[in-house]
Amino acid sequence: MAATPDIRPVGDLPDGIGKTAARELSANGITSLRQVAEHSRKELPAIHGVGPKAIAVLGDALAAKGLAYQGS
């Protein structure tokens, strides 16, 4: 299995989401917390590499900026 390239940092996304989540969010055009906030907590796990840990880390980062997942 090939190593996953680490493209972090990606915009203002927290490094704690992991390198696969960061890469895949970026590949799907999501490179900022504002763009994350345009999606629901249920939509993002459809993106490869975005699991419960990344959702929780992103949720904390959104809250720290006064943002939230869409529909929250």
N, C-alpha and C positions, 0 to 999 in steps of 0.2 A: 504494500500500500504506500503510495506516495505521501510525503509530508505535506501538510496543509500550509500554504504560504501565509505568513503573518503580515497583513497589510495595515495593521493598526498603527497609528490612530486613524479612524474614519470620522471625519467631521468632529462633532462633539459627542459622539457615541462613547459610552464608558468602555474602557478596556476589559472590564470584568465580564462582559458578555461572551468573551472567548473569540479566538481567531476565526473559527468557522462561521459563527454567527455574524461577525463583523464583515467578513468577505462576502457572504451570501446576501446580507442586507444591502451592502454596497452594490452588488451585482443586480439587485432588484430596484436600484435607484433610491434607496433609503440611506442617507448619509448624515442625517441630523435628527436631534430629538424632536424638532417640530414636525419632521416627516413621519417619525414614529407615531406621534400623537394623532396623525391622520388615519391611523389604523386601529382596529379594535384588538383587545387582548386575545381574541379568538382567531383573528386573521393571521397574525404573524407566525404562529407555529406551523403554518402551511409552507413556510420558507425553510428549506433544508438548513439544519444547524441551529435553528431558533427554537430552543426547548424551554422548559420551565425555569431553568436558572437564568437564561437570557431575558425572559419575560419579566422575572422578578427584579433583576438588576436594572433593566430599562424602566420598569415602573418606578423604582426608587429614584432614578435619575430624572424622570419626568416630574415627579412630585417636587424634587429639589428645585426645579425651574418653574414651578407653578403650572405645570402641564399635566395632562392625563391622557390615557388611551381614549380613543373615540368611543362614545357610549358609556363611559365610566362616570 
